[in-house]
Amino acid sequence: MTVLRLPLFLLLAGFLGLAGCSVHQPVSLYQLDSGSPAQPAQSAGMAVLLGPVLIADYLQRETLLQRQPDGSLQASTDGRWAGSLSSDINQLLLRQVAGRLDSQRVVLAPATQGFVPDVQVLLSITRLDSGESQPAILDAQWRLIDRRGQVRDNRIVHLQEQHAGGTAAQVQAQGVLLQRLAEQLSVALKPLANQPPIADAPRSKPSREKPTAPAEPEKQPKIPMASPIRTDMEVFRF
């Protein structure tokens, strides 16, 4: 009996070992590639308030999602985001736009007190994903608000990037899409750098004309007083 139990014990131990390896299989962590943006040199460049940047709900998680051929999304089994994806997107866009505008005055919303932007960028990203056999796709929309509060540009963007198929290649392709988005956004921002200053409201000057005298009240016609004339009869003459 002892001879028979020993192989079974070894076989069971082998299965448990394989199960432990599958459970503790390391998962790769990924961050978006922000490229090599130029370091902005102008401390008095264009003032841009970037944001709020709205990210689709399904992207606000650490899970790295894979687009399937039927359009569905499945969680990746071999990788996830290293932290907040929305934070990565914000930082990538900030560095790219600041470098392309050569301005140190590009900040993320909310701005600090006293910061007066030349332009505010309202950006919404509704899709950013890819799959092993699906290209990386980015759908976004932006609005540019000038210092007078007027909408100067409104654009809907659809970008697509092919990749080699692996998870690392997909993440790299998604980073390239965001870099292209920042490039198009910077091109739209540059014409708004030389806005004329907002003129102060004209102050009313005191009038030099002499004040008109108040109209005198209309004089009522005087009614003559009756004076009696002495006759045999009293007759009043007016």
Number of C-alpha atoms within 10 A of each C-alpha: 5 6 7 8 10 11 11 11 10 11 12 11 12 12 11 12 12 10 12 11 11 10 9 8 10 10 11 13 14 18 17 21 17 19 14 10 15 14 14 19 13 14 11 10 16 22 21 29 24 23 19 15 18 15 19 13 10 12 18 12 14 17 19 23 22 21 19 14 11 6 10 9 16 13 13 15 12 12 18 20 18 15 14 14 20 18 11 18 20 19 15 20 22 21 22 26 28 26 20 18 24 19 19 19 20 24 21 19 16 10 15 9 6 6 12 13 19 20 26 25 23 18 20 18 19 15 17 21 20 28 23 17 16 18 19 26 18 21 17 20 16 18 18 24 20 20 17 11 10 10 14 13 13 13 12 10 12 12 16 16 17 15 20 12 14 12 21 16 16 25 22 20 24 25 23 20 21 24 23 17 21 20 17 13 21 17 13 15 22 12 9 17 15 9 12 8 9 8 6 6 6 6 6 6 6 6 7 6 6 6 7 6 6 6 6 6 6 6 6 6 6 6 7 8 9 10 10 12 11 9 7 6 8 9 12 11 10 9
